[in-house]
Amino acid sequence: MFWTNERRKQEANMAAYMRSVRRIIDFERHFCAARGTSIAVESRRYVRGLRRKPVSVIFPDSEPDKIPKDTPRSNPGGQSVKSKTDVKPAAQARRAPENDFVGTKSTAKNVYVPATKDQVDGLRYERASAGDKRLGRLVSVARSRTFREHQGKILLEGRRLICDALDAGAVPQMVFFSTADRLRELPLDKLRRATLIKVRFEDIKVWSDLVTPQGVIAIFSRPDPLEINFTGRQHSVPLSLICDNIRDPGNLGTMLRCAAAAGCHDVLLTKGCVDVWEPKVLRAAMGAHFRLPVLPSLEWDDIERRLPKPVTVHIADSSSSSSSNATQKVSGAQVGASRKPSRAGDYGWISTRGKNKNMRYEDYDSDSDWEDEEHHPTVDTKIYHESWAQGPAALVIGGETHGLSAEAAQLAEKTGGHRLYIPIRPDVDSLNSAMAASILLFEGRRQLLKRTQTSKV
């Protein structure tokens, strides 16, 4: 009995051992391709096979259906490896056309690969790649007044504005365009020193300020108004426009356009006006920046020095109350009569805010009347179609909010100028500053031309 139990235990242990060996063999057969060799050799070969990278064969485009037969060679492990010399020509032939952006020579066959059309009438240009941020970066900073003043760059958009700048001698630095036809619309002989970049129209549409973009944007060096080659100067008249603290870009651009159309000699801007190179001003001016000198950010002393000698400075009155009162006093026989001088403060057309940098404080007796000691400029009143432009003249247009400054009234009093007004209906508040400027400028041009014709006769 004892022998029988011991034999049964041995048989059970042997059966368990055989089952474990069978499981190991099945596991190795599942992951290894056993070919009559031992398990240990097959496992090592399997690990080495995981580290090996497959050889990729790329066939030439000329023979897509022909599969070359590789000459196998045996390695110490017993596997065949394809020759590298069979793969190299095919891979080089496949990589040759990749450099199609510019004309290059293939290193394999030393054959010139033709480049894509990257020139327009002899001018070479770059193609902006996907994700190129140059357009957005330059447009965003060129719209900043600080950048324009410090870096000396301006942004112009549209064929007409860019052509006006090129005709005036402005220096282009970079031009972005969507199609070759858009670039051909510009004078190409004046773009040879600029960097030309072709971008997608969708990118221009994103960064454009126009409702319907024209597909061309240019970055120019900020031009000096005293060095621009202005055309049509022979049609100008001795009339200057002085913009006093104009804040609205649309109004300033319209006034510049009217000044150019009326043949003004120049436009002088005081400090506090909106930047003359702002995109909205450029669009409203329609190229007036390149038709007459526009001098920005001037002090009143600088303005007085830049005006010709002698000159008469007139100021525009946008006060509806003063206009209506004066209209009631004017009859058909009294249009040419002179007006009684009055204080500027009575009409509300000058700013009552003092400027700290120009304000002086003086000691005075508290019992004295301070209002009587304050000086108000005395300027005669004239309706706009009376004879006020009989020689070199300047017209001052005040801002939309505070009107004319006290310095403008003082300069008008000093030069013997007049306060000009345009009669309007009593129930209408006032005219737009740009509209009033256009009426007065063209009336001044008419009077100056009439005087010139009379003197010739």
Salt bridges, closest charged atoms under 4 A:
GLU11 OE2 - ARG7 NE 3.46
GLU42 OE2 - ARG45 NH1 3.99
ASP61 OD1 - ARG94 NH1 2.95
ASP70 OD2 - LYS82 NZ 3.00
ASP118 OD2 - ARG124 NH2 2.67
ASP121 OD2 - ARG184 NE 3.78
GLU126 OE1 - ARG134 NH1 3.11
ASP132 OD2 - ARG134 NH2 2.93
GLU149 OE2 - ARG145 NE 3.02
ASP164 OD2 - ARG291 NH2 3.57
ASP167 OD1 - LYS190 NZ 3.09
ASP181 OD1 - ARG184 NH1 3.26
GLU185 OE2 - ARG182 NH1 3.53
ASP203 OD1 - ARG200 NH2 3.20
ASP209 OD1 - ARG143 NH2 3.04
ASP209 OD2 - ARG283 NH1 3.80
ASP266 OD2 - HIS265 ND1 3.48
ASP275 OD2 - ARG148 NH2 2.70
ASP275 OD1 - ARG222 NH2 4.00
GLU299 OE2 - LYS271 NZ 3.24
GLU299 OE2 - LYS357 NZ 3.23
ASP302 OD1 - ARG305 NH2 2.12
GLU304 OE2 - LYS414 NZ 2.58
ASP317 OD2 - ARG419 NH1 2.24
ASP346 OD1 - ARG343 NH2 3.68
GLU374 OE1 - HIS376 NE2 3.93
GLU386 OE2 - ARG339 NH2 3.51
GLU413 OE1 - HIS375 NE2 3.47
ASP427 OD2 - ARG425 NH2 2.59
GLU443 OE2 - ARG446 NH2 2.58
